Amino acid sequence: MSKFLTPLICQKVEGSKDEWELHEPLQYQSDLGGLITVESGYVTDFASTPQFAWALSFTKDGLWDDIAVVHDFLYGGKVFDRAKCDAIFLEGLKVLKVPAIQAYPMFWAVRMFGQKFYDGAPTP
């Protein structure tokens, strides 16, 4: 059963607009991807949502913070193909009990618009 094994512990990067640094590892046990560990020191911007979406309750942060960090990490690490990264994102939204009315549009947004972020992520 998919679940987060550790809490998200992070702090805003001094002087940055919207970057946060993990102070402890974040571990997620995924039915789709196994144990995923985002190491301490990893920097994230949480969900990369455009500002117009904020009016629709799709803000950069919310119930989805933990899985947004994992998704950023998966895109950057390219351990899985993009479709699997996005499926793990949806799985995590469900684990975090993000209401379906928000979870599915978030999932479809990353499916439709995430390619440039996946392609632009540095390879390990």
N, C-alpha and C positions, 0 to 999 in steps of 0.2 A: 504494500500500500504506500503510495507516494506521500512524503511528508518532509517538512523542514526539521532537521536534527539540531540546528543551532539558531539562535536569534540573530537578526541583523543588527550589528553594532557598528556605527559609522559616525563620522564627524565631517562637517563641511570643510573643504580645503580652504585654508586661509587665503583671502584675496581672489577667490574664484567666484564666478556668477552662480554656477549651479553644479559644481563637482563635489562629490563626497568620497571620502576614503574609508574603506573598511578597517576597523581596528581589531577585529577578530575574524577568523575564517567563518564563512557562511556555508553550511552543508545542507544539501537537498538530496534526498533519496527519491529518485524518479523511477516509476515503473517502465518508462520509455528509454531512459538513458543511464540507469544505474546511479551510483553515488557521484554527485557533482560537488566539488569543493572549490569555492571562490576564496582565494587566499587573502589573508590580512595584507593591507597595503594596496589592494585593488581599488582603482578610482572609477566611479560611475557617475552618470547624470540621471539615474533612475530611468523613467520612461521618456523616450524622445518624442513627445507629443507636440504638435504645433499649437500655438497659442489659441487659434480659433476653436480647437477642440476642448479647451478648458471650460468654455461656456456650456458644453454638453456633459460636464462632470468627468471628462477624461483628462485629469490634471497630471502633471509630471510625477506627483507622488500621491499615495493613497494606500488602500488595502493591498495593492499589487507591488509594493516596494520590493519585497524579498524576491519575487520571481522576475521583476524587471532587472534586478542586479544579475541574477543567474542568466537571464536571456542576453544581456549585454556581454557577459563573460563568454557564453557559448558562441555568440557571433564573432567575438574577437579571437577566440581560441580555435575556431573552425574544426573542433573535434568531430562534430556531426554536420551533415548537410543542412542547408537552411530550413528545409521542410521539417526536419526532425527538431531543430532548435525551436521552431515556431510551435510545433505540437507540444513540446515540453513546456513552453510558455502557457499554452491553454491549460494543460494539465495543472500547472502551478496556480493559475488563476482559480481553478476549481478547488484546489487544496486550501487556498486562502479564503475561500467562500466569497469571492467577488461575485456579485449578482450577475446572472446570465445576461441581463440587459446591458451590462457594461463589458463583461468578459468576452462575449462573442464579437462585438464590434472592435474591441482591442485586438483580438486575434486576427480578424480579417484585415485590420489596418496594417499589422506587421506582415501579413501575407502579401498584401497589395503594394506596400510602400517600403518594405524592409530590405529589398535587394541592394539598394545603394549603400546601406549601412553594413550589410554582410560583405559586399564586395570591397568596400572601403576599409574594412577592419584589417589591421596588420596581421600577417601570418606569424605563427609562433616560431 
